[in-house]
Amino acid sequence: MQLQIESQENEAVIRLPAAVLEQLGAGIGDMLHVQITSRGLTLSRLPPKPHYTLEELLAQAPGSPEHS
């Protein structure tokens, strides 16, 4: 597969076809890890960061009744 480097504002971009995103298990808005190797680039999907509610964070705080 060949992809062209394009210009968007002041950045260089590569558009990934939907099939490539599907193979990576990634979608719009996901974070990718880029590794530069002697053969080129390697892309891998990063796991999504967990989202916590304030109550969940406070329950984990030292001194909270739930943490004891």
C-alpha distances in whole Angstrom, upper triangle without the diagonal:
4,7,10,13,16,20,22,25,25,22,19,16,13,12,11,10,13,11,10,13,15,13,15,18,18,19,20,23,22,22,19,20,18,19,18,18,19,15,14,14,14,14,17,19,23,25,27,30,34,36,39,42,45,47,45,45,49,49,47,50,52,56,54,56,53,52,56
4,7,10,13,17,19,22,23,19,16,14,10,11,10,11,14,13,12,15,17,16,17,20,19,20,20,23,22,22,19,20,18,18,18,18,18,15,13,13,15,15,18,20,24,27,28,31,34,36,40,43,46,48,46,45,49,50,48,50,53,56,55,57,54,53,57
4,7,9,13,15,19,19,16,12,10,7,7,8,9,13,13,11,14,16,16,16,19,18,18,18,20,20,19,17,18,16,17,17,18,19,16,13,12,14,14,17,19,22,25,26,29,32,34,38,40,43,46,43,43,47,48,46,48,51,54,53,55,52,51,55
4,6,10,13,16,16,14,10,8,6,8,10,12,15,16,14,16,19,19,19,22,20,20,19,21,21,21,19,20,17,19,18,19,20,17,14,14,16,16,19,21,24,27,28,30,34,35,39,41,44,47,45,44,48,49,47,49,52,55,54,56,54,53,56
4,7,10,13,13,10,6,6,5,8,11,13,17,18,16,17,21,21,20,22,20,20,19,20,20,19,17,18,16,17,16,18,19,17,14,13,16,16,19,20,23,26,27,29,32,34,37,40,42,45,43,42,46,47,46,47,50,53,52,55,52,51,54
4,7,10,11,8,6,5,6,8,12,14,17,19,18,18,22,22,22,24,21,20,18,19,21,20,19,20,18,20,19,22,23,21,18,17,19,18,21,22,24,27,27,29,33,34,37,39,42,45,43,42,46,47,46,47,50,53,52,55,52,51,55
4,6,7,6,5,6,9,11,14,17,20,22,20,21,24,25,24,26,23,21,19,20,21,21,20,21,19,21,21,23,25,23,20,19,21,20,23,23,25,28,28,29,33,33,37,39,41,44,43,42,45,47,46,46,49,52,51,54,52,51,55
4,6,5,6,7,10,11,15,17,19,22,21,20,24,25,24,25,22,20,17,17,19,19,19,21,20,22,22,25,27,26,22,20,22,21,23,23,24,27,26,27,31,31,34,36,38,41,40,39,42,44,43,44,47,50,49,52,49,49,52
4,6,8,10,13,15,18,21,23,26,24,23,27,28,27,28,24,22,19,19,21,21,21,23,21,24,24,27,29,28,25,23,25,23,25,25,26,29,28,28,32,32,35,36,38,41,40,39,42,45,43,44,47,50,49,52,50,49,53
4,7,10,13,16,19,22,24,27,25,24,28,29,27,28,25,24,21,20,22,21,21,21,20,22,22,25,27,26,23,21,23,22,25,25,25,28,27,28,31,32,35,37,38,41,40,39,42,44,43,43,46,49,48,51,49,48,52
4,6,10,13,16,19,21,24,21,21,24,25,23,25,22,21,18,17,19,17,17,18,16,19,18,22,23,23,19,18,20,18,21,21,22,25,25,26,29,30,33,35,36,40,39,37,40,43,41,42,44,48,47,50,48,46,50
4,7,10,13,17,19,21,19,19,23,23,21,23,20,20,18,18,19,17,16,17,15,17,16,19,21,20,16,15,17,16,19,20,21,25,25,26,30,31,34,36,38,41,40,39,42,44,42,43,46,49,48,51,49,48,51
4,6,10,13,16,18,15,15,19,20,18,20,17,16,14,15,16,15,14,15,14,16,16,19,21,20,16,14,16,14,17,18,19,22,22,24,28,29,32,35,37,40,38,37,41,42,41,42,45,48,47,50,47,46,50
4,6,10,13,14,12,12,16,17,15,18,15,15,14,15,15,15,13,15,13,15,15,18,19,18,14,12,13,12,15,16,18,21,22,24,28,29,33,35,38,40,39,38,41,43,41,43,46,49,48,50,47,46,50
4,6,9,12,10,10,14,15,14,16,13,12,11,13,14,15,13,16,15,17,18,20,22,20,17,14,15,13,15,16,18,21,21,24,27,28,32,34,37,40,38,38,41,42,41,43,46,49,48,50,47,46,50
4,6,8,6,7,10,11,11,13,11,10,10,13,13,13,12,14,14,16,17,19,22,19,16,13,13,11,13,13,16,19,19,22,25,27,31,33,36,38,36,36,40,41,40,42,45,48,46,48,45,45,48
4,5,5,7,9,10,11,13,11,11,11,14,15,16,15,17,17,20,21,22,24,21,19,16,16,14,15,15,18,20,21,24,27,28,32,35,38,40,38,38,42,43,41,43,47,50,48,50,47,46,50
4,5,5,6,9,10,10,9,8,10,13,13,15,15,18,18,21,23,24,26,24,21,19,17,15,15,14,17,19,19,23,25,26,30,32,36,37,36,36,40,40,39,42,45,48,46,47,44,44,48
4,5,5,6,9,10,10,10,13,16,15,17,16,18,18,21,22,23,25,22,20,18,16,14,14,14,18,19,20,24,26,28,32,34,37,39,37,38,41,42,40,43,46,49,47,49,45,45,48
4,5,5,6,9,9,10,12,15,13,14,12,15,15,17,18,19,22,19,17,14,13,10,11,11,15,17,18,22,25,27,30,33,36,38,36,36,40,40,39,41,44,47,46,47,44,43,47
4,5,5,6,5,6,9,11,10,11,10,13,14,17,19,21,23,21,18,15,13,10,10,9,13,14,15,19,21,23,27,29,33,35,32,33,36,37,36,38,41,44,42,44,41,40,44
4,5,5,6,7,11,13,12,14,13,16,17,19,22,23,25,23,21,18,16,13,12,11,14,15,16,20,22,24,27,30,33,35,32,33,37,37,36,38,42,44,43,44,40,40,44
4,5,8,10,13,16,14,15,13,15,16,17,20,20,23,20,19,16,13,11,10,10,14,15,17,20,23,25,29,32,35,36,34,34,38,38,36,39,42,45,43,45,41,41,44
4,5,9,12,13,11,11,9,11,13,15,17,18,21,19,17,14,11,8,7,6,10,11,14,17,20,22,26,29,32,34,31,31,35,35,33,36,39,42,40,42,39,38,41
4,7,11,12,10,11,10,13,15,17,20,22,25,23,21,18,15,11,9,7,10,10,12,15,17,20,23,26,30,31,28,29,33,33,31,34,37,40,38,39,36,36,39
4,7,8,6,8,8,11,14,16,19,21,24,23,20,17,14,11,9,6,9,10,10,14,16,18,22,25,28,30,27,28,31,32,31,33,36,39,37,39,36,35,39
4,6,6,9,10,14,15,19,22,24,27,25,22,19,17,13,12,9,11,12,11,15,17,18,22,24,27,29,27,28,32,32,31,33,37,40,38,39,36,36,40
4,6,9,11,14,16,20,22,25,28,26,23,20,18,15,14,11,13,14,12,15,17,18,22,24,27,29,28,28,31,32,32,34,37,40,38,40,37,37,40
4,7,9,13,15,19,22,25,28,27,23,20,18,15,14,11,11,12,10,12,15,15,19,21,24,26,25,25,28,29,29,30,34,36,35,37,34,34,38
4,7,10,13,16,19,22,26,24,21,18,16,12,11,7,8,8,7,10,13,14,18,21,24,26,24,24,27,28,27,29,32,35,34,36,33,32,36
4,7,10,13,16,19,23,22,19,15,14,10,9,6,6,8,8,9,13,15,18,22,24,26,24,24,27,28,27,28,31,35,33,36,33,32,35
4,6,10,13,16,19,18,16,12,10,6,6,5,5,9,10,12,16,18,22,25,27,30,27,27,30,31,29,31,34,37,36,38,35,34,38
4,7,10,13,16,16,14,10,8,6,5,6,6,10,12,14,17,20,23,27,29,31,28,27,31,32,29,31,33,37,36,39,36,34,38
4,7,10,13,13,10,7,6,5,7,9,10,14,16,17,21,23,27,30,32,35,32,31,34,35,33,34,37,40,40,42,39,38,41
4,6,10,10,8,6,5,7,8,11,12,16,18,20,23,26,29,33,35,37,34,33,36,37,34,36,38,42,41,44,41,39,42
4,7,8,6,5,6,9,12,15,16,20,22,23,27,30,33,36,38,40,38,36,40,41,38,39,41,45,45,47,45,43,46
4,5,5,6,7,11,13,17,18,22,24,26,29,32,35,39,41,43,40,39,42,43,40,41,43,47,47,49,47,44,47
4,6,8,10,14,17,20,22,25,28,30,33,36,39,43,45,47,44,43,46,47,44,45,47,51,51,53,50,48,51
4,7,9,13,15,19,21,25,27,30,33,36,39,43,45,47,44,43,47,47,45,46,48,52,51,54,51,49,52
4,7,10,13,17,19,23,25,27,31,33,37,40,42,45,42,41,44,45,43,44,46,50,50,52,49,47,50
4,7,10,13,15,19,21,23,27,30,33,36,39,41,38,37,41,42,39,41,43,47,46,48,46,44,47
4,7,10,13,16,19,21,24,27,31,34,36,39,36,35,39,39,37,38,41,44,44,46,43,41,44
4,7,9,13,15,18,21,24,27,31,33,35,33,32,36,36,34,36,39,42,41,43,40,39,42
4,6,10,12,15,18,21,25,28,31,33,30,29,33,33,31,33,36,39,38,40,37,36,39
4,6,9,12,15,18,21,25,27,29,26,26,30,30,28,31,33,37,35,37,34,33,36
4,6,9,12,15,18,22,24,26,23,23,27,27,25,27,30,33,32,34,31,30,33
4,6,9,12,15,19,22,23,20,20,24,24,22,24,27,31,29,31,28,27,30
4,6,9,12,16,19,20,18,18,22,22,21,23,26,29,27,29,26,25,29
4,6,10,13,16,18,15,14,18,19,17,19,23,26,24,26,23,22,26
4,6,10,13,14,12,12,15,16,14,17,20,23,21,23,20,19,23
4,7,10,12,10,10,14,14,14,16,20,22,20,22,19,19,23
4,7,8,6,7,10,11,11,13,17,19,16,18,16,16,20
4,5,5,6,9,10,11,13,17,18,15,17,15,16,19
4,5,5,6,9,10,11,14,15,13,15,14,14,18
4,5,5,6,9,10,13,14,11,12,10,12,15
4,6,5,7,9,12,14,11,12,10,11,14
4,5,5,7,10,12,10,13,11,10,14
4,5,5,9,9,7,10,9,9,12
4,6,8,9,6,7,5,6,9
4,7,9,7,9,7,5,9
4,6,6,9,9,7,10
4,6,9,9,6,8
4,6,8,7,7
4,5,5,7
4,6,6
4,6
4
